[in-house]
Amino acid sequence: MSEKTKGEELKERLFRKRKNGWEEISEIEKENIFKFSDEYIYFLNHCKTEREAAKFAKEMLLKNNFKDIREVTSLSAGDKVFYINRDKSVYAAVIGTDALEGGLNILGAHIDSPRLDLKPNPLYEDSGFAYFKTHYYGGIKKYQWTTIPIAIHGVIVKPNGEKVTINIGEDENDPIFTITDLLPHLAMEQMDKKIKEAIPGENLNLLIGSIPYADEKVTEKIKLNILKILNEKYGMTEIDFVSSEIELVPAFKARSLGFDKSMVASYGQDDRVCAYTTIRSILEINLPKKTSVCILSDKEEIGSVGNTGMESHVFDTFVSELLNKSGVNKPNLLEKVFCNSKMLSADVDAGLDPIYASVSESNNAAFLGQGIGLNKYTGARGKSGASDANAEYVAKVRGIFENANVPYQVSELGKVDVGGGGTIAYILANKGIDVIDCGVPVLSMHAPYEVTSKFDIYAAYRGYKAFLDN
């Protein structure tokens, strides 16, 4: 074997190395990755809405000795607490040995995903069919939601406080639902349109039945038959739709993808892949130096608005309670805590898809199988809407990952001027927190079936844990 030239040695020492992570792991580590991914797939199949994810997270927290902060009168190092905000967002903390004034280590993911919601008055009948009218939530390609199996998840809340949970289409014995589309033989005009205009939002109507109620004297017999079924099963009438939150999600199961089972295919991996790895990470933190905090937020896909979104002050209230029950709160301390805090905004990144490589700049793209992705900034065009992490903080996160031997890559969200996006990072940065986006690369983001690498999922879990534990 010939000796390396001086140039080869210099290149090896100076160039940034990018490798497929699967090439360098042991069989034991591979087994750990696959075991962790099986548990993640179970989570995906049981958590297709933000309410279901919040409930699952709560159960995990309780099993791992976390307590509802409302039931705790005082806090000291090692205590574990959480707060569930309106069943749709979650905040959890493990109290550290250092004073809270010195800041927190925060992981923040979101548990809502693009979907279809029912309109307040959704049920109608037309030409022998019953339908639900929908309103899409978040950034979707509308054509992707036609002719696929759809499940119905959600809650109906009655004026007396009774809450009815709905989950239809996931069990093999359940019916499924679908949104129809034109046959190609009659779709010439449709196919001449721009792709974003081919399926109008008002046409995303869910087909739900076709048998009429057997009574010649009534009109809208099919609608009546559907209401009869719903009344018998859930005790509801048509007016109950107005106080419901019913979401339509793909009925696809989360599965391993590929002959080698190296990837995960599932709905909702944006951002439940980071939410799951976030909650798993904090469960394994016991007595950190800095207090560890986990956020699972709602409404990120529509701007983080509302009282369950990150723009609300509920997270501030949670941190204030940590200060109150630690017996250290005083005027302006909350702001000081935030200014001394560090955060990973745990949100997914766009993975480079070689079929659509033209939208990415390969030197600054995230690749599946190369580890957790760091985005110094997101935004659009001239970094509009980005928090843009400073170099000192990027170096700190690099150091944490490198010391823990966590594989990572640094990327941008596509080519300049091609598009853009955002996360909750800027909201926490506005509080004075050092923050950088850090998540798992995804193919087919926002589609009904998204793809991730099991290697990257496990790298995220390890990276998040190392960050909380530093």
Sequence and secondary structure as in RCSB ss.txt:
>XXXX:A:sequence
MSEKTKGEELKERLFRKRKNGWEEISEIEKENIFKFSDEYIYFLNHCKTEREAAKFAKEMLLKNNFKDIREVTSL
SAGDKVFYINRDKSVYAAVIGTDALEGGLNILGAHIDSPRLDLKPNPLYEDSGFAYFKTHYYGGIKKYQWTTIPI
AIHGVIVKPNGEKVTINIGEDENDPIFTITDLLPHLAMEQMDKKIKEAIPGENLNLLIGSIPYADEKVTEKIKLN
ILKILNEKYGMTEIDFVSSEIELVPAFKARSLGFDKSMVASYGQDDRVCAYTTIRSILEINLPKKTSVCILSDKE
EIGSVGNTGMESHVFDTFVSELLNKSGVNKPNLLEKVFCNSKMLSADVDAGLDPIYASVSESNNAAFLGQGIGLN
KYTGARGKSGASDANAEYVAKVRGIFENANVPYQVSELGKVDVGGGGTIAYILANKGIDVIDCGVPVLSMHAPYE
VTSKFDIYAAYRGYKAFLDN
>XXXX:A:secstr
     HHHHHHHHHS     GGGG  HHHHHHHHHHHHHHHHHHHH  SHHHHHHHHHHHHHHTT EEGGG S  
 TT EEEEEETTTEEEEEE  SS GGG EEEEEEE    EEEEEEEEEEEETTEEEEEEEEESS  GGGGSSS E
EEEEEEE TTS EEEEEESSSTTS  BB     GGG HHHHTS HHHHS GGG  EEEE    S TT SSHHHHH
HHHHHHHHH   GGGGGGEEEEEEE    EEESTT  EEEETTHHHHHHHHHHHHHHHT  S SSEEEEEEEB G
GGTS STTBTTSSHHHHHHHHHHHHTT   TTHHHHHHHT EEEE   EEB  GGGGGGS GGG B TTS EEEE
S  EETTTBT     HHHHHHHHHHHHHTT  EEE  SSSTTT EE  SHHHHHTTT EEEEEE EEBSTTSSSE
EEEHHHHHHHHHHHHHHHT 
